Every structure is written in structure tokens, then in C-alpha cells.
Amino acid sequence: MNLGQAPRPAPVVTILRKKALLADPLLFMPLLFAVSILAGTFGALLGIGGGMIVVPFLTSVLHVDMHLAIGASIVSVIATSSGSAAAYLKDRLTNVRVGMLLEIGTTTGGILGALLAAFAPTTLLSLLFGLVLAFSAYQMLGKIHLEHEALETSSPLAEKLKLGGTYYDTHAQREVRYGVTGVLPGMGIMVLAGALSGMLGIGGGAFKVLAMDLMMRLPMKVSTTTSNLMIGATAAASAGIYFFRGEINPYLAGPVALGVLVGSRLGTRLLIRMRNERLRQLFVVLLAALAAQMLWKGLSALLGGWPHA
């Protein structure tokens, strides 16, 4: 393949394998745009990237090939980060030091994941996607009722790197001071999160939020906003690989990027006014629903093809 020229995109009618009615751009584009707004809103709220809604919708509802759906999702993750990161930085919710440190691991993993995705079958990707979501929901259940974490002092390494910080909680109407711990384990999880981002187009946000919230003990709002800053860079690290493989199609990526960008702006306004407990509740419900959907899709494909294996 000539790396100086990307492959020509396939039109909408050839992207869809079923649902011929949706091959009409006048119906297909507005529907995808509307769902992308929802994806961008939840992505900005929870720091997980719009891909966790975009990928299941494209594959399960519109029956788009998994690899093309992941390519569009990579673009949506970049749009989510672009639309929300600036607002969160302005409100001083994002911990930039933590984000830049952990980004070293996520970008490395993102490139590796994108390279591995070309060799992974669609069924395996669906099952892996579902397991990631289910694991994320399970881990978050234990902390669903916590509002503010008690950790106020940092570990020696975090103290040396000056990773602790403060933010103003609009809902509680007070300044919240927090410390950071578990820096090295958190970095290891970030490599895995980046690899999942490159393979699944989800931005790795679920693992990033979990690593910062459960292992590094950052407050939930700081975890989600810092994740929003990081997922864009992680996705950008693998986007070029998907582009030159012809798996980023403008008929899909265009409405997805625009819708997610609009939704992410809505999500930033909602997060500032929400409680940490409410954020966790939304996180668990969303991940559990999507995990069930993707696991069912992957298992159905696996069992359906089992006799022919």
C-alpha cells in the first residue's frame, strides 16, 4: 500500500451489511449524529470516550463491520477529548501532572494495540470488549456510594513528583484537597488501557478511570476529567495506523465526530454540578448494559460458528 495516499472510502451503502433502509444517507447520517451526541455526553461525564456507545451501536444496530466501527470510534474519542478537556482545564478539575505522567504508558500501549488489532478476529474483539466493560462495572460497585475519598496525603513518589492537588467542588461548595498513591501500579494499568484503546477504539477510559479512582485514590471527578485529557492523545497515537489501513471512513467518522463534539460540551456542564456518587452510579449502569450487549454478540457469533470450526 502507498503510505502517501489513504485508501478511498467506501460509500454508506457498502458499509452496511444489513438494514438496507439505513443505507440512505438522509436517514443514516442524522441517526448516527444523534447517537453520537449521547455518546459524547456520557463520554465527557465519565471519562471513558464516546467509543463505548458508538462501537456497540454501529455493530449491533447498524451492522457495520467491527474494524470500521473501531476506526470511527477512534475519531470519536479524539473529539470527546477535544470538546471537554479545555473546559475541565479552565475549571481546574484536571490533574495535568498525573495525566502527562500516565500518558507515557497509554500512548505506548495504544500503538501496540492498534498493530495487534489487524490480527484479531471480530468475534474475539467483541468478547474482549464485553469483558473489559463487565470488569470495569464490577470494580466500581465497591465504591459507588463514596462521595469524597479520605486520602489527603500522597505516597513518597507522588509527593516527590508533586502529583497531589485541589479542586473546587461546585456541588459541595467547598475546596477539596487530595493526595495520590500507587503511581507505579497505575502506570502499569495505563499500558494495558492504551493497548485496549488501540484494539477496541474505546480510548481505554474505563481502565484509566478505574486505575486513578481505585488504585491512585484520586477523587472521581478528577479521575474522569484527567481521563478525558488523556484519551485524546492515546487515540491519536493509533489513529494513523487505522487511517492507512482504510478503517477510518469519513461517512462514519464525520457525523460521529460532530455529534460527539456537541455531546462532550453538554457533558462538561453536567459534570461540574454532579455528585461523585451519581457519577459512579452512571458509570456502573452504562458499563453493565454495554458489557451484556457485546458479550451476547460475541458469544452468539462464537457459538454460531463453532460447528464449522
ABEGO torsion letter per residue (X at the ends): XBAABBBBBBBAAAABABGAAAABAAAAAAAAAAAAAAAAAAAAAAGAEAAAAAAAAAAAAAGBBAAAAAAAAAAAAAAAAAAAAAAAAAAGABBAAAAAAAAAAAAAAAAAAAAAAAABBAAAAAAAAAAAAAAAAAAAAAAAABABBABABBBAAAAAAGABBBBBBAAAGBBBBBBBBGAAAAAAAAAAAAAAAAAAGAGGAAAAAAAAAAAAGBBAAAAAAAAAAAAAAAAAAAAAAAAAAGABBAAAAAAAAAAAAAAAAAAAAAAAABBAAAAAAAAAAAAAAAAAAAAAAAAAAAAAAAAAX
